[in-house]
């Protein structure tokens, strides 16, 4: 009898854990975009993470000088997300590739923010959530977005803004 009860509980645990994540064919897809806020015009640049985007060297000076970045996380979900879905974005400075032999700069965490995904996501397949990063421009920034929906599992996306200032 103990064996039967033990097998029954093992089966229940297996079924519950197998159903706790997003379905393989229905996992939401996250895409991270970033647009520089141009201080002299008040406009936003094109997506600087797009495959054909220009480099991010010396963005703090010049005609389109920028020291802030708007990060946009696009969520594509089929079926729509549940009402309790949360999106977390972590943005941390990372060491520059050419920092070898130089004094190590103190790296900052620019953002660690979790927001409830807007209720519009319940009726749409695509939703956008924006995050503001102040004081960007010379140090690379690692971005990680994590979407969770209670017991429904989670999905993530990561990328790096390769900012650099030349001497």
DRENPA-3360 file (N, C-alpha, C; in nm, 2 decimals, always signed):
BEGIN
1 = XXXXXXXX = +0.08/-0.12/+0.00/+0.00/+0.00/+0.00/+0.09/+0.13/+0.00 ~ +0.19/+0.13/+0.08/+0.29/+0.24/+0.08/+0.35/+0.27/-0.06 ~ +0.38/+0.16/-0.13/+0.43/+0.17/-0.26/+0.34/+0.24/-0.35 ~ +0.21/+0.20/-0.35/+0.11/+0.26/-0.43/+0.09/+0.41/-0.40 ~ +0.09/+0.44/-0.27/+0.07/+0.58/-0.23/+0.19/+0.66/-0.28 ~ +0.31/+0.60/-0.26/+0.44/+0.67/-0.30/+0.44/+0.70/-0.45 ~ +0.40/+0.60/-0.53/+0.39/+0.61/-0.67/+0.29/+0.72/-0.71 ~ +0.18/+0.72/-0.64/+0.07/+0.82/-0.67/+0.13/+0.96/-0.65;
9 = XXXXXXXX = +0.19/+0.98/-0.53/+0.25/+1.12/-0.50/+0.36/+1.15/-0.60 ~ +0.44/+1.06/-0.64/+0.54/+1.09/-0.74/+0.48/+1.13/-0.87 ~ +0.37/+1.06/-0.91/+0.31/+1.10/-1.04/+0.25/+1.24/-1.03 ~ +0.18/+1.27/-0.92/+0.12/+1.40/-0.90/+0.23/+1.51/-0.91 ~ +0.34/+1.49/-0.84/+0.46/+1.59/-0.85/+0.51/+1.60/-0.99 ~ +0.52/+1.49/-1.06/+0.56/+1.50/-1.20/+0.47/+1.58/-1.29 ~ +0.34/+1.55/-1.27/+0.24/+1.63/-1.35/+0.24/+1.78/-1.32 ~ +0.25/+1.81/-1.19/+0.25/+1.95/-1.15/+0.37/+2.02/-1.20;
17 = XXXXXXXX = +0.49/+1.96/-1.19/+0.61/+2.03/-1.24/+0.62/+2.03/-1.39 ~ +0.56/+1.94/-1.46/+0.57/+1.94/-1.60/+0.48/+2.05/-1.66 ~ +0.37/+2.09/-1.58/+0.28/+2.19/-1.63/+0.32/+2.33/-1.58 ~ +0.42/+2.35/-1.50/+0.45/+2.48/-1.44/+0.51/+2.58/-1.53 ~ +0.57/+2.54/-1.65/+0.63/+2.64/-1.74/+0.54/+2.67/-1.85 ~ +0.58/+2.78/-1.93/+0.51/+2.81/-2.05/+0.52/+2.69/-2.14 ~ +0.41/+2.66/-2.22/+0.41/+2.56/-2.32/+0.52/+2.59/-2.42 ~ +0.59/+2.48/-2.47/+0.70/+2.50/-2.56/+0.66/+2.59/-2.68;
25 = XXXXXXXX = +0.55/+2.56/-2.74/+0.51/+2.63/-2.86/+0.44/+2.77/-2.83 ~ +0.42/+2.79/-2.70/+0.35/+2.92/-2.66/+0.43/+3.01/-2.57 ~ +0.56/+2.99/-2.57/+0.64/+3.07/-2.48/+0.65/+3.21/-2.54 ~ +0.63/+3.32/-2.46/+0.65/+3.45/-2.51/+0.79/+3.47/-2.56 ~ +0.80/+3.56/-2.66/+0.94/+3.60/-2.71/+0.97/+3.74/-2.67 ~ +1.08/+3.77/-2.61/+1.13/+3.90/-2.57/+1.23/+3.95/-2.67 ~ +1.22/+4.08/-2.71/+1.32/+4.15/-2.79/+1.35/+4.28/-2.72 ~ +1.48/+4.31/-2.70/+1.52/+4.43/-2.64/+1.57/+4.53/-2.75;
33 = XXXXXXXX = +1.51/+4.65/-2.74/+1.55/+4.76/-2.83/+1.61/+4.87/-2.74 ~ +1.69/+4.96/-2.79/+1.74/+5.07/-2.72/+1.75/+5.20/-2.81 ~ +1.70/+5.31/-2.76/+1.70/+5.43/-2.84/+1.77/+5.54/-2.75 ~ +1.87/+5.61/-2.81/+1.94/+5.71/-2.74/+1.85/+5.84/-2.74 ~ +1.84/+5.91/-2.62/+1.77/+6.04/-2.61/+1.87/+6.14/-2.65 ~ +1.85/+6.21/-2.76/+1.94/+6.31/-2.81/+1.91/+6.44/-2.74 ~ +2.01/+6.48/-2.66/+2.00/+6.60/-2.57/+1.97/+6.73/-2.64 ~ +2.03/+6.75/-2.76/+2.02/+6.88/-2.83/+1.89/+6.89/-2.90;
41 = XXXXXXXX = +1.82/+6.78/-2.94/+1.70/+6.79/-3.02/+1.57/+6.74/-2.94 ~ +1.59/+6.66/-2.83/+1.48/+6.61/-2.76/+1.41/+6.49/-2.84 ~ +1.48/+6.44/-2.94/+1.43/+6.32/-3.01/+1.50/+6.20/-2.97 ~ +1.44/+6.08/-3.01/+1.51/+5.95/-2.99/+1.57/+5.90/-3.12 ~ +1.68/+5.84/-3.11/+1.75/+5.78/-3.22/+1.67/+5.65/-3.27 ~ +1.72/+5.60/-3.38/+1.67/+5.47/-3.42/+1.72/+5.36/-3.32 ~ +1.67/+5.24/-3.33/+1.72/+5.13/-3.24/+1.87/+5.11/-3.26 ~ +1.95/+5.14/-3.15/+2.09/+5.12/-3.16/+2.13/+4.97/-3.14;
49 = XXXXXXXX = +2.04/+4.88/-3.12/+2.07/+4.74/-3.11/+2.03/+4.67/-3.24 ~ +1.98/+4.74/-3.34/+1.94/+4.68/-3.46/+2.07/+4.63/-3.53 ~ +2.06/+4.52/-3.61/+2.18/+4.47/-3.68/+2.25/+4.57/-3.76 ~ +2.19/+4.67/-3.82/+2.25/+4.76/-3.91/+2.28/+4.90/-3.84 ~ +2.27/+4.90/-3.71/+2.29/+5.02/-3.63/+2.44/+5.06/-3.63 ~ +2.46/+5.20/-3.62/+2.60/+5.25/-3.61/+2.66/+5.21/-3.48 ~ +2.79/+5.22/-3.47/+2.85/+5.20/-3.34/+2.82/+5.30/-3.23 ~ +2.85/+5.27/-3.11/+2.81/+5.35/-2.99/+2.94/+5.42/-2.94;
57 = XXXXXXXX = +3.03/+5.46/-3.02/+3.15/+5.54/-2.97/+3.12/+5.69/-2.96 ~ +3.16/+5.75/-2.86/+3.15/+5.89/-2.83/+3.01/+5.95/-2.85 ~ +2.91/+5.88/-2.81/+2.77/+5.93/-2.82/+2.74/+6.05/-2.74 ~ +2.83/+6.08/-2.64/+2.80/+6.19/-2.55/+2.84/+6.32/-2.61 ~ +2.90/+6.32/-2.72/+2.94/+6.45/-2.79/+2.88/+6.45/-2.93 ~ +2.89/+6.57/-2.99/+2.85/+6.58/-3.13/+2.71/+6.63/-3.15 ~ +2.67/+6.62/-3.28/+2.54/+6.68/-3.32/+2.42/+6.61/-3.26 ~ +2.43/+6.48/-3.23/+2.33/+6.40/-3.17/+2.37/+6.35/-3.03;
65 = XXXXXXXX = +2.44/+6.44/-2.95/+2.49/+6.40/-2.82/+2.38/+6.34/-2.73 ~ +2.41/+6.24/-2.66/+2.32/+6.16/-2.58/+2.38/+6.12/-2.45 ~ +2.31/+6.13/-2.34/+2.36/+6.08/-2.21/+2.25/+6.00/-2.14 ~ +2.14/+5.97/-2.21/+2.03/+5.88/-2.15/+1.98/+5.79/-2.26 ~ +1.93/+5.68/-2.22/+1.88/+5.57/-2.31/+1.75/+5.52/-2.27 ~ +1.66/+5.51/-2.37/+1.53/+5.44/-2.34/+1.54/+5.30/-2.39 ~ +1.52/+5.21/-2.30/+1.52/+5.06/-2.33/+1.38/+5.02/-2.34 ~ +1.35/+4.95/-2.45/+1.21/+4.90/-2.48/+1.22/+4.75/-2.49;
73 = XXXXXXXX = +1.13/+4.69/-2.41/+1.12/+4.54/-2.42/+0.99/+4.51/-2.49 ~ +1.01/+4.44/-2.61/+0.89/+4.40/-2.68/+0.85/+4.26/-2.64 ~ +0.73/+4.24/-2.61/+0.68/+4.10/-2.57/+0.58/+4.06/-2.67 ~ +0.62/+3.95/-2.74/+0.53/+3.88/-2.83/+0.48/+3.75/-2.77 ~ +0.35/+3.75/-2.74/+0.29/+3.63/-2.67/+0.17/+3.58/-2.73 ~ +0.16/+3.45/-2.76/+0.05/+3.38/-2.81/+0.03/+3.25/-2.73 ~ -0.07/+3.23/-2.65/-0.18/+3.32/-2.63/-0.14/+3.44/-2.54 ~ -0.23/+3.54/-2.52/-0.20/+3.65/-2.44/-0.15/+3.62/-2.30;
81 = XXXXXXXX = -0.08/+3.71/-2.24/-0.02/+3.69/-2.11/-0.13/+3.69/-2.00 ~ -0.11/+3.62/-1.89/-0.20/+3.63/-1.78/-0.19/+3.77/-1.71 ~ -0.29/+3.81/-1.63/-0.29/+3.94/-1.57/-0.18/+3.96/-1.47 ~ -0.12/+3.86/-1.42/-0.02/+3.87/-1.31/+0.13/+3.88/-1.37 ~ +0.14/+3.89/-1.50/+0.28/+3.88/-1.56/+0.36/+4.00/-1.52 ~ +0.49/+3.98/-1.49/+0.58/+4.08/-1.44/+0.70/+4.08/-1.54 ~ +0.75/+4.20/-1.56/+0.87/+4.21/-1.64/+0.98/+4.28/-1.56 ~ +1.10/+4.22/-1.55/+1.21/+4.28/-1.48/+1.32/+4.31/-1.58;
89 = XXXXXXXX = +1.38/+4.43/-1.56/+1.49/+4.47/-1.64/+1.61/+4.51/-1.55 ~ +1.72/+4.44/-1.57/+1.84/+4.48/-1.49/+1.94/+4.53/-1.59 ~ +2.00/+4.65/-1.56/+2.10/+4.71/-1.64/+2.22/+4.74/-1.56 ~ +2.34/+4.68/-1.60/+2.46/+4.69/-1.52/+2.58/+4.73/-1.61 ~ +2.66/+4.83/-1.57/+2.78/+4.86/-1.65/+2.87/+4.74/-1.65 ~ +2.94/+4.72/-1.76/+3.04/+4.61/-1.77/+3.17/+4.66/-1.80 ~ +3.28/+4.59/-1.77/+3.41/+4.64/-1.81/+3.43/+4.66/-1.96 ~ +3.51/+4.76/-2.00/+3.53/+4.79/-2.14/+3.64/+4.69/-2.19;
97 = XXXXXXXX = +3.63/+4.66/-2.31/+3.73/+4.57/-2.37/+3.87/+4.62/-2.37 ~ +3.89/+4.75/-2.37/+4.02/+4.81/-2.38/+4.06/+4.86/-2.24 ~ +4.01/+4.81/-2.13/+4.04/+4.86/-2.00/+4.16/+4.78/-1.94 ~ +4.22/+4.69/-2.01/+4.34/+4.62/-1.96/+4.45/+4.72/-1.93 ~ +4.50/+4.71/-1.81/+4.62/+4.79/-1.77/+4.58/+4.93/-1.72 ~ +4.45/+4.96/-1.73/+4.40/+5.09/-1.68/+4.35/+5.07/-1.54 ~ +4.34/+5.18/-1.46/+4.28/+5.17/-1.33/+4.13/+5.12/-1.35 ~ +4.09/+5.02/-1.27/+3.96/+4.97/-1.28/+3.86/+5.07/-1.23;
105 = XXXXXXXX = +3.77/+5.10/-1.31/+3.66/+5.20/-1.27/+3.55/+5.12/-1.20 ~ +3.49/+5.19/-1.11/+3.38/+5.14/-1.03/+3.26/+5.12/-1.13 ~ +3.21/+5.00/-1.14/+3.09/+4.98/-1.23/+2.96/+4.99/-1.15 ~ +2.86/+5.05/-1.21/+2.74/+5.08/-1.15/+2.62/+4.99/-1.20 ~ +2.53/+4.96/-1.11/+2.40/+4.90/-1.15/+2.31/+5.02/-1.18 ~ +2.27/+5.04/-1.31/+2.19/+5.15/-1.35/+2.05/+5.13/-1.32 ~ +2.00/+5.01/-1.32/+1.86/+4.99/-1.30/+1.83/+4.84/-1.26 ~ +1.74/+4.82/-1.17/+1.68/+4.69/-1.14/+1.54/+4.72/-1.11;
113 = XXXXXXXX = +1.46/+4.70/-1.21/+1.32/+4.74/-1.20/+1.22/+4.63/-1.24 ~ +1.12/+4.61/-1.17/+1.02/+4.51/-1.20/+0.88/+4.58/-1.21 ~ +0.81/+4.56/-1.32/+0.68/+4.62/-1.34/+0.58/+4.52/-1.38 ~ +0.46/+4.55/-1.35/+0.35/+4.46/-1.39/+0.33/+4.49/-1.54 ~ +0.32/+4.39/-1.62/+0.29/+4.41/-1.76/+0.16/+4.47/-1.78 ~ +0.15/+4.58/-1.86/+0.02/+4.65/-1.88/-0.10/+4.56/-1.91 ~ -0.21/+4.59/-1.86/-0.33/+4.51/-1.89/-0.37/+4.50/-2.04 ~ -0.31/+4.59/-2.12/-0.34/+4.58/-2.26/-0.28/+4.45/-2.32;
121 = XXXXXXXX = -0.18/+4.39/-2.25/-0.12/+4.26/-2.30/-0.22/+4.15/-2.30 ~ -0.33/+4.16/-2.21/-0.43/+4.05/-2.21/-0.51/+4.04/-2.34 ~ -0.52/+4.14/-2.41/-0.59/+4.14/-2.54/-0.51/+4.14/-2.66 ~ -0.38/+4.17/-2.65/-0.29/+4.18/-2.76/-0.19/+4.07/-2.76 ~ -0.13/+4.05/-2.88/-0.02/+3.95/-2.89/+0.11/+4.02/-2.87 ~ +0.12/+4.15/-2.89/+0.24/+4.23/-2.88/+0.22/+4.34/-2.78 ~ +0.31/+4.36/-2.69/+0.31/+4.47/-2.59/+0.45/+4.52/-2.57 ~ +0.46/+4.65/-2.55/+0.59/+4.72/-2.53/+0.60/+4.77/-2.39;
129 = XXXXXXXX = +0.71/+4.76/-2.32/+0.74/+4.82/-2.19/+0.87/+4.89/-2.20 ~ +0.87/+5.02/-2.15/+0.99/+5.10/-2.16/+1.05/+5.13/-2.02 ~ +1.18/+5.14/-2.03/+1.26/+5.17/-1.91/+1.36/+5.28/-1.94 ~ +1.38/+5.37/-1.85/+1.47/+5.49/-1.87/+1.60/+5.46/-1.80 ~ +1.71/+5.48/-1.88/+1.85/+5.46/-1.82/+1.92/+5.60/-1.83 ~ +1.94/+5.67/-1.71/+2.01/+5.79/-1.71/+2.16/+5.77/-1.71 ~ +2.24/+5.87/-1.75/+2.38/+5.87/-1.74/+2.45/+5.75/-1.81 ~ +2.41/+5.74/-1.94/+2.48/+5.64/-2.02/+2.56/+5.71/-2.12;
137 = XXXXXXXX = +2.65/+5.63/-2.18/+2.73/+5.69/-2.29/+2.87/+5.65/-2.31 ~ +2.95/+5.61/-2.20/+3.09/+5.58/-2.22/+3.12/+5.44/-2.17 ~ +3.04/+5.38/-2.09/+3.07/+5.24/-2.04/+2.97/+5.14/-2.09 ~ +3.01/+5.03/-2.14/+2.91/+4.93/-2.19/+2.81/+4.89/-2.08 ~ +2.69/+4.86/-2.12/+2.58/+4.83/-2.03/+2.52/+4.69/-2.07 ~ +2.52/+4.60/-1.98/+2.46/+4.47/-2.00/+2.31/+4.48/-1.96 ~ +2.23/+4.43/-2.04/+2.08/+4.44/-2.02/+2.03/+4.29/-2.01 ~ +1.94/+4.27/-1.91/+1.88/+4.14/-1.90/+1.73/+4.16/-1.87;
145 = XXXXXXXX = +1.64/+4.11/-1.95/+1.50/+4.12/-1.93/+1.45/+3.98/-1.89 ~ +1.36/+3.98/-1.79/+1.30/+3.85/-1.74/+1.15/+3.87/-1.73 ~ +1.08/+3.79/-1.80/+0.93/+3.79/-1.80/+0.88/+3.67/-1.72 ~ +0.80/+3.69/-1.61/+0.75/+3.58/-1.53/+0.60/+3.60/-1.52 ~ +0.53/+3.49/-1.50/+0.38/+3.50/-1.49/+0.34/+3.40/-1.38 ~ +0.38/+3.44/-1.26/+0.34/+3.35/-1.15/+0.40/+3.21/-1.16 ~ +0.31/+3.11/-1.16/+0.35/+2.97/-1.17/+0.37/+2.93/-1.31 ~ +0.36/+3.02/-1.41/+0.37/+2.99/-1.55/+0.51/+2.98/-1.60;
153 = XXXXXXXX = +0.61/+2.99/-1.52/+0.75/+2.99/-1.57/+0.80/+3.13/-1.61 ~ +0.91/+3.13/-1.67/+0.97/+3.26/-1.71/+1.05/+3.24/-1.84 ~ +1.07/+3.36/-1.91/+1.16/+3.36/-2.03/+1.24/+3.49/-2.01 ~ +1.36/+3.49/-2.08/+1.45/+3.60/-2.06/+1.52/+3.63/-2.20 ~ +1.58/+3.75/-2.20/+1.66/+3.80/-2.32/+1.77/+3.88/-2.26 ~ +1.88/+3.88/-2.32/+2.00/+3.96/-2.28/+2.07/+4.02/-2.40 ~ +2.13/+4.13/-2.38/+2.21/+4.20/-2.48/+2.30/+4.30/-2.41 ~ +2.39/+4.36/-2.49/+2.48/+4.46/-2.43/+2.48/+4.59/-2.52;
161 = XXXXXXX = +2.48/+4.70/-2.46/+2.49/+4.83/-2.53/+2.64/+4.86/-2.52 ~ +2.71/+4.85/-2.63/+2.86/+4.86/-2.64/+2.90/+5.01/-2.64 ~ +2.87/+5.09/-2.54/+2.91/+5.23/-2.54/+3.06/+5.23/-2.52 ~ +3.13/+5.33/-2.57/+3.27/+5.35/-2.55/+3.30/+5.50/-2.58 ~ +3.39/+5.56/-2.50/+3.44/+5.69/-2.53/+3.59/+5.68/-2.56 ~ +3.63/+5.74/-2.67/+3.77/+5.73/-2.71/+3.85/+5.85/-2.65 ~ +3.97/+5.82/-2.62/+4.06/+5.93/-2.56/+4.11/+6.02/-2.66;
% end
